[in-house]
Structure formats: structure tokens, C-alpha cells
Amino acid sequence: MNNTIKFKEGKAMFPVAPQDRQLECPYCGKHPDQIEEYLEASKEENSTPIEYVKLNENTYCQYTGCFVCTTCYVNIGSPTLDKIHSAFPYFRMDVEPLDGQNSEALVKYRLGEL
Ligand SMILES: [Zn+2]
């Protein structure tokens, strides 16, 4: 697991950890259970697609519950983790909010004031 959102920022914006059902690749809108690569990989490791993404998917962000599946990662031009992770809060703010997220902190993050 990797994270470019700082702990303090992450906790301010998302005080409640994402539910397993809210894990999502923002670019295809799919949950780990719907993505072939994680279904196969988790079967090999005797785990679940959710566990697999949390432990092995480099793009996974613990605060937003977002990750980028390999197909989408290539489609969006293989950006750096930094760019990917800083885009995730925008997705949660504008498209698919998490339970208990702090809108005020999200606005501050967007304005570069957090
Ligand atoms: Zn995807």
C-alpha cells in the first residue's frame, strides 16, 4: 500500500474509513469483485479481491478507498502515484461520496488550504 495523501489530510477529509463495498476504480466505476485481474490474483492467493487490492494494489488509497485498475491505469496514460492520489478526493467530492466525509476539509484541500 502506498499513500501520497498525508495522514493528517486523509483523516481530516475522511474521518470514517471507506466501507469494503465502497472500494472503487473511479475510471471504470468497478469494485474489485468486478475486475478480472483481481478475481484471478486473489484466487491464487486464497484471499478475496477486496483484500488483494488493499494489500497489493499499488494505487490503492486507504482514505478514499480508490484505486486504479491496470486497464484504466494504461488508458489514462500511466500517471505518477502522486497525481492519481491527489485526484481521488475530487472523485469523492464530486461523484461518489464516502459515508461521513468532511466536505469542509475537502473544499480546503481543493483550494490548497488543508
Ligand atoms: Zn478501472
Boltz pocket constraint, residues with backbone or C-beta under 6 A from the ligand:
constraints:
  - pocket:
      binder: B
      contacts: [[A, 25], [A, 26], [A, 27], [A, 28], [A, 29], [A, 30], [A, 67], [A, 68], [A, 69], [A, 70], [A, 71], [A, 72], [A, 73]]
      max_distance: 6.0
